[in-house]
Amino acid sequence: GFEIAAKVAHETLDSISEKFDFSAENLEPLINTCMTTLSSKIVNRCKRDMAEYCVKAVMAVADLERKDVNLDLIKVEGKVGGSIEDTSLVYGIVVDKDMSHPQMPKVIEDAKIAILTCPFEPPKPKTKHKVDIDTVEKYEKLHETEQKYFADMIKQCKDSGANLIICQWGFDDEANHLLYKNELPAIRWVGGVEIELIAMATGGRIVPRFVELSEDKLGKAGKVKEVSFGTTKDNMIVIEDCANSKAVTILVRGGNRMILEETKRSLHDALCVARNLVKDNSIVYGGGSAEIACSLAVEAASDKVKGVEQYAMRAFAEALDAIPLALAENSGLAPIESLTAVKAQQVQEGNQRLGIDCKDEGTNDMKKQNVFETLIGKKQQMMLATQVVKMILKIDDVITPSGYA
């Protein structure tokens, strides 16, 4: 019964949906939609700027011909300090690290990046070992051997044409000093996710062993710079003008960690809304209008079904009414009166855009109020809700341990 009701609801949503027009030149409709998403969030005081960042980020990574958006290419990075208004959009990658040596250059133009996942140190024996050094000469020889390993590694990097090293692992002070002496800037302890993003953005290849490093595996970027934030000692690396422009970062600022995390969640919601509209630009109107239209359609369909399924369908229709009821109640209106009035109006006028007038604007036509939801999101909600109910109904008995019986 629930399956039939969900199918009827989906068909109704398809029939009442409308196309949402936007283009790469005219992003205003998308920005307005994201602003609606952010209205109830902590960032509502600067929702216009945030909505613009989200839409520009999605359009930067979107393939409009295939209607495909890979949200993995959009990184939302946070840094404590400043205010929410200081949030910015970077067409590139932001890494929460700094140069391994404080005297290394802070800006590198036309960067050729070696992306390493191997440690910048001499190889370690696989088995347990013990080295006995009983003379100064032996210690000096050990030190020379270590120096030679580091020198060879740096020479390999230089020979490949790299002018910046990004390493997933750390390296000791000896190697760091040699890198500085050889004018080879380096960034260490970069996480695996960031390494992959940097490789995708710069068009480079991740190198797991030094012997495999060559010029064709280097990533390219127009500029790599170390950015400082006011009086804080923490800096960040910004990689801009990447070879693959389809990688962007939203750098969120905020007074404390809690505000940062809440802002990130809000931006993620807005990014998902923009992504859904790029994938499928069909919309249904909000304010409970879509639920009321589906409820009426499911109720009408239940009368034509024989058997006990019709009771399940009526229960489904009743459940759909819960959303407009809750909207009316939260707006301070009489819930049952408001719902029945809108239902009657929808039937009489045949207008499925009529919903609950929460803002008291004098019209309950949601098209005029510019309140809508993505069709793909609404369908997903109904499908998942139906599946959850079916899973619960499959549990016909609960086995309790004897001690608690």
Wavefront OBJ file of the C-alpha trace (Angstrom):
o trace
v 0.000 0.000 0.000
v 2.800 2.410 0.900
v 4.604 1.527 -2.347
v 1.504 2.391 -4.407
v 1.003 5.624 -2.435
v 4.655 6.643 -2.922
v 4.359 5.967 -6.664
v 1.219 8.141 -6.886
v 2.978 10.890 -4.886
v 6.000 10.768 -7.238
v 3.756 10.994 -10.317
v 1.927 13.958 -8.757
v 5.222 15.721 -8.017
v 6.296 15.207 -11.650
v 2.992 16.626 -12.924
v 3.080 19.768 -10.710
v 6.814 20.466 -11.157
v 8.085 23.380 -13.223
v 11.422 24.147 -14.870
v 13.761 26.558 -13.107
v 15.562 28.722 -15.673
v 19.150 29.847 -15.146
v 22.343 29.972 -17.191
v 26.061 30.527 -16.733
v 25.447 34.204 -17.631
v 22.376 34.632 -15.405
v 23.073 33.137 -11.957
v 20.659 35.389 -10.039
v 17.873 32.732 -9.728
v 20.392 30.221 -8.280
v 21.774 32.834 -5.858
v 18.243 33.679 -4.646
v 17.568 29.978 -4.034
v 20.758 29.570 -1.993
v 19.871 32.733 -0.042
v 16.560 31.100 0.919
v 18.490 28.032 2.144
v 20.782 30.220 4.280
v 18.002 32.469 5.682
v 17.455 30.365 8.807
v 21.151 29.672 9.415
v 23.824 31.370 11.519
v 25.181 33.089 8.366
v 21.903 34.853 7.505
v 23.381 38.332 8.097
v 25.720 37.876 5.115
v 23.644 35.348 3.163
v 24.007 37.235 -0.152
v 27.818 36.902 -0.191
v 27.707 33.281 1.021
v 25.114 32.346 -1.617
v 27.296 33.922 -4.337
v 30.367 31.974 -3.173
v 28.393 28.694 -3.202
v 26.907 29.277 -6.669
v 30.251 30.397 -8.163
v 31.977 27.362 -6.612
v 29.377 24.944 -8.030
v 29.467 26.582 -11.479
v 33.295 26.417 -11.470
v 33.276 22.612 -11.102
v 30.001 21.887 -12.967
v 29.736 20.273 -16.380
v 26.564 21.991 -17.654
v 26.349 19.853 -20.806
v 26.296 16.580 -18.845
v 24.479 18.241 -15.902
v 27.060 16.832 -13.544
v 28.664 18.360 -10.431
v 31.478 16.752 -8.437
v 31.273 18.302 -4.956
v 34.566 16.586 -4.020
v 36.324 19.305 -6.037
v 34.897 21.979 -3.717
v 36.810 22.158 -0.455
v 35.393 24.105 2.495
v 38.304 25.051 4.763
v 37.985 26.946 8.054
v 40.360 29.215 9.956
v 39.603 30.670 13.390
v 39.923 34.459 13.434
v 38.187 37.427 11.831
v 34.426 37.415 11.270
v 32.059 35.457 9.008
v 32.124 38.424 6.573
v 35.848 37.730 5.935
v 34.981 34.394 4.266
v 36.357 34.243 0.702
v 36.295 32.079 -2.430
v 39.669 30.873 -3.732
v 39.974 29.486 -7.276
v 42.484 26.880 -6.223
v 43.455 24.852 -3.159
v 43.978 26.089 0.402
v 46.113 23.884 2.677
v 46.287 24.477 6.421
v 50.110 24.210 6.504
v 53.113 26.509 6.168
v 56.566 26.326 4.593
v 58.809 23.826 6.392
v 61.505 26.484 6.976
v 60.634 30.042 8.105
v 63.201 31.570 5.699
v 61.884 29.822 2.587
v 60.208 32.151 0.017
v 56.578 33.025 0.814
v 55.505 33.408 -2.841
v 56.430 31.071 -5.716
v 55.442 32.163 -9.234
v 54.944 29.584 -12.006
v 55.245 26.705 -9.541
v 56.249 23.218 -10.700
v 55.193 20.951 -7.862
v 56.594 17.532 -6.932
v 53.838 15.701 -5.010
v 55.485 13.031 -2.844
v 53.973 10.318 -0.658
v 57.381 8.879 0.275
v 59.311 10.063 3.341
v 62.129 12.545 2.697
v 64.724 10.504 4.619
v 67.156 7.576 4.112
v 65.466 4.150 3.791
v 65.047 2.190 7.005
v 65.880 -1.551 7.237
v 62.807 -3.765 7.364
v 64.195 -5.908 10.198
v 65.297 -4.968 13.705
v 68.870 -3.771 13.708
v 71.566 -2.348 15.938
v 74.502 -0.194 14.835
v 77.619 -0.107 17.002
v 79.679 3.060 16.580
v 82.861 2.981 18.611
v 85.008 5.589 16.855
v 84.590 9.184 15.681
v 85.482 8.140 12.132
v 82.571 5.671 11.987
v 80.144 8.325 13.232
v 81.412 10.787 10.626
v 81.039 8.150 7.909
v 77.441 7.462 9.009
v 76.725 11.189 8.926
v 78.295 11.522 5.465
v 76.203 8.610 4.151
v 73.036 10.254 5.478
v 74.066 13.586 3.929
v 74.659 11.834 0.583
v 71.141 10.297 0.672
v 69.613 13.729 1.271
v 71.804 15.344 -1.413
v 70.774 12.671 -3.971
v 67.080 13.156 -3.143
v 67.343 16.938 -3.537
v 69.296 16.505 -6.812
v 66.539 14.225 -8.173
v 63.935 16.878 -7.330
v 66.055 19.621 -8.918
v 66.757 17.524 -12.040
v 63.031 16.938 -12.581
v 62.538 20.730 -12.751
v 60.526 21.020 -9.514
v 60.658 24.313 -7.613
v 58.289 23.247 -4.793
v 58.047 19.992 -2.820
v 54.760 18.910 -1.228
v 55.293 15.847 0.964
v 52.756 13.687 2.818
v 55.386 12.832 5.438
v 57.766 14.882 7.531
v 61.532 15.255 7.234
v 64.121 15.995 9.866
v 65.943 19.282 10.446
v 68.977 18.108 8.462
v 66.906 17.587 5.306
v 64.981 20.802 5.952
v 68.217 22.807 6.185
v 69.568 21.235 2.976
v 66.317 22.035 1.136
v 66.598 25.665 2.264
v 70.291 25.814 1.235
v 69.396 24.436 -2.209
v 66.580 27.015 -2.598
v 63.924 24.311 -2.833
v 60.814 25.335 -0.825
v 58.897 22.477 0.796
v 55.628 21.795 2.626
v 55.453 18.746 4.895
v 52.776 16.694 6.709
v 50.089 17.355 4.084
v 47.089 15.016 4.540
v 46.118 12.324 2.034
v 42.859 14.053 0.979
v 44.688 17.349 0.347
v 47.439 15.528 -1.586
v 44.811 14.033 -3.924
v 43.067 17.393 -4.381
v 46.377 19.132 -5.140
v 47.217 16.425 -7.710
v 43.793 16.819 -9.371
v 43.972 20.628 -9.365
v 47.550 20.996 -10.615
v 47.419 18.120 -13.094
v 50.323 16.397 -11.339
v 50.892 12.742 -10.469
v 51.407 11.454 -6.933
v 54.936 10.004 -6.678
v 55.308 7.104 -4.191
v 59.101 6.633 -4.727
v 61.908 9.073 -5.528
v 63.173 6.967 -8.443
v 59.825 7.533 -10.227
v 60.011 11.345 -10.043
v 60.209 12.929 -13.506
v 59.207 16.181 -15.205
v 55.957 14.791 -16.661
v 54.687 13.994 -13.128
v 55.004 17.559 -11.832
v 51.893 19.601 -11.070
v 51.673 23.183 -12.344
v 50.223 26.283 -10.692
v 50.468 29.999 -11.518
v 51.172 31.044 -7.948
v 51.717 29.392 -4.569
v 51.805 31.712 -1.561
v 51.892 31.514 2.212
v 49.180 33.673 3.766
v 49.257 34.911 7.355
v 46.168 35.899 9.326
v 46.724 38.946 11.507
v 48.579 38.259 14.727
v 48.090 34.485 14.717
v 51.208 32.402 14.129
v 49.304 29.882 11.984
v 49.699 30.399 8.242
v 48.045 28.740 5.255
v 49.273 27.796 1.799
v 47.155 29.012 -1.139
v 47.674 27.339 -4.539
v 46.133 29.525 -7.278
v 45.788 29.496 -11.093
v 45.998 25.697 -11.216
v 46.362 23.746 -14.467
v 42.915 22.219 -13.833
v 40.727 25.190 -12.912
v 37.951 22.862 -11.725
v 39.022 22.958 -8.099
v 37.884 25.673 -5.719
v 38.044 26.342 -1.989
v 35.742 28.367 0.234
v 37.880 29.722 3.083
v 35.572 30.249 6.070
v 36.502 32.678 8.857
v 34.857 32.949 12.271
v 35.414 33.944 15.873
v 35.636 30.405 17.240
v 35.623 26.746 16.219
v 31.869 26.312 16.867
v 30.902 29.167 14.512
v 33.274 27.774 11.861
v 31.706 24.301 11.986
v 28.142 25.694 11.877
v 29.046 27.945 8.919
v 30.602 24.972 7.093
v 27.397 22.938 7.580
v 25.279 25.864 6.312
v 27.459 26.264 3.215
v 27.288 22.516 2.548
v 23.458 22.739 2.503
v 23.583 25.646 0.026
v 26.134 23.813 -2.169
v 23.853 20.745 -2.275
v 20.836 22.881 -3.298
v 22.828 24.508 -6.121
v 24.176 21.072 -7.150
v 20.643 19.592 -7.243
v 19.355 22.436 -9.440
v 22.264 22.025 -11.872
v 21.626 18.256 -12.059
v 17.844 18.624 -12.455
v 16.360 22.111 -12.723
v 12.803 20.970 -11.936
v 11.193 22.530 -8.842
v 7.996 22.153 -6.829
v 6.511 24.928 -4.714
v 6.928 24.912 -0.944
v 4.806 26.067 1.973
v 3.257 22.592 2.165
v 1.608 23.011 -1.275
v 3.358 19.970 -2.817
v 2.471 17.766 0.195
v -1.191 18.868 0.069
v -1.370 18.144 -3.693
v 0.204 14.693 -3.145
v -2.118 13.992 -0.193
v -5.209 14.784 -2.288
v -3.919 12.637 -5.183
v -3.115 9.654 -2.902
v -6.542 9.934 -1.204
v -8.301 9.965 -4.586
v -6.231 6.983 -5.792
v -6.975 5.000 -2.602
v -10.718 4.957 -3.440
v -9.948 3.017 -6.622
v -7.872 0.343 -4.847
v -9.564 -2.798 -3.561
v -8.404 -4.555 -0.425
v -6.483 -3.494 2.673
v -3.931 -1.502 0.637
v -6.340 1.443 0.597
v -5.985 1.817 4.388
v -2.201 2.074 4.038
v -2.650 4.650 1.266
v -4.981 6.747 3.419
v -2.451 6.597 6.262
v 0.214 7.803 3.793
v -2.021 10.715 2.728
v -2.637 11.586 6.385
v 1.116 11.537 7.077
v 1.714 14.003 4.216
v -0.663 16.452 5.919
v 1.698 16.579 8.919
v 4.054 19.016 7.133
v 1.498 21.775 6.313
v 0.003 21.239 9.803
v 3.420 21.797 11.408
v 4.053 24.874 9.217
v 0.726 26.413 10.247
v 1.298 25.611 13.923
v 4.830 27.070 13.921
v 3.529 30.251 12.254
v 0.926 30.785 14.977
v -2.043 29.879 12.750
v -4.875 27.487 13.582
v -3.392 24.283 12.069
v -6.501 22.241 11.197
v -8.493 25.252 9.928
v -5.580 26.458 7.764
v -4.991 22.988 6.279
v -8.643 22.302 5.441
v -9.034 25.800 3.923
v -5.995 25.337 1.637
v -7.094 21.802 0.672
v -10.557 23.074 -0.299
v -9.011 25.984 -2.219
v -6.672 23.649 -4.152
v -9.611 21.413 -5.149
v -11.897 24.331 -6.128
v -9.318 26.375 -8.059
v -7.257 23.436 -9.362
v -4.113 25.361 -8.356
v -1.477 23.083 -6.785
v 0.768 26.041 -5.879
v -1.407 27.045 -2.912
v 0.191 26.445 0.500
v 0.298 27.833 4.037
v 0.819 31.620 4.133
v 3.418 31.557 6.927
v 4.662 35.117 6.327
v 1.121 36.578 6.276
v 1.725 38.202 2.889
v -1.942 38.154 1.892
v -1.518 35.435 -0.751
v -0.960 31.722 -0.287
v 0.249 31.230 -3.876
v 3.808 30.012 -3.316
v 4.861 31.056 -6.834
v 4.109 34.691 -5.973
v 5.905 34.290 -2.622
v 8.878 32.717 -4.463
v 8.970 29.696 -2.113
v 10.070 26.458 -3.765
v 12.044 23.245 -3.297
v 14.013 21.061 -5.690
v 12.008 18.210 -7.216
v 14.934 15.791 -6.789
v 15.122 16.605 -3.037
v 11.381 16.257 -2.442
v 11.245 12.910 -4.261
v 14.206 11.643 -2.246
v 12.519 12.625 1.040
v 9.348 10.703 0.203
v 11.215 7.660 -1.095
v 13.462 7.405 1.987
v 10.548 7.975 4.394
v 8.589 5.166 2.695
v 11.562 2.786 2.885
v 12.105 3.513 6.594
v 8.434 2.822 7.390
v 8.559 -0.443 5.426
v 11.683 -1.520 7.324
v 9.988 -0.813 10.667
v 6.825 -2.684 9.645
v 8.902 -5.735 8.671
v 9.922 -6.095 12.336
v 6.961 -8.132 13.580
v 8.490 -9.184 16.897
v 11.211 -8.150 19.317
v 13.301 -10.778 21.134
v 14.260 -9.585 24.616
v 16.968 -11.177 26.793
v 15.519 -13.454 29.498
v 16.931 -11.269 32.271
v 14.770 -8.339 31.149
v 11.586 -10.240 30.311
l 1 2 3 4 5 6 7 8 9 10 11 12 13 14 15 16 17 18 19 20 21 22 23 24 25 26 27 28 29 30 31 32 33 34 35 36 37 38 39 40 41 42 43 44 45 46 47 48 49 50 51 52 53 54 55 56 57 58 59 60 61 62 63 64 65 66 67 68 69 70 71 72 73 74 75 76 77 78 79 80 81 82 83 84 85 86 87 88 89 90 91 92 93 94 95 96 97 98 99 100 101 102 103 104 105 106 107 108 109 110 111 112 113 114 115 116 117 118 119 120 121 122 123 124 125 126 127 128 129 130 131 132 133 134 135 136 137 138 139 140 141 142 143 144 145 146 147 148 149 150 151 152 153 154 155 156 157 158 159 160 161 162 163 164 165 166 167 168 169 170 171 172 173 174 175 176 177 178 179 180 181 182 183 184 185 186 187 188 189 190 191 192 193 194 195 196 197 198 199 200 201 202 203 204 205 206 207 208 209 210 211 212 213 214 215 216 217 218 219 220 221 222 223 224 225 226 227 228 229 230 231 232 233 234 235 236 237 238 239 240 241 242 243 244 245 246 247 248 249 250 251 252 253 254 255 256 257 258 259 260 261 262 263 264 265 266 267 268 269 270 271 272 273 274 275 276 277 278 279 280 281 282 283 284 285 286 287 288 289 290 291 292 293 294 295 296 297 298 299 300 301 302 303 304 305 306 307 308 309 310 311 312 313 314 315 316 317 318 319 320 321 322 323 324 325 326 327 328 329 330 331 332 333 334 335 336 337 338 339 340 341 342 343 344 345 346 347 348 349 350 351 352 353 354 355 356 357 358 359 360 361 362 363 364 365 366 367 368 369 370 371 372 373 374 375 376 377 378 379 380 381 382 383 384 385 386 387 388 389 390 391 392 393 394 395 396 397 398 399 400 401 402 403 404 405
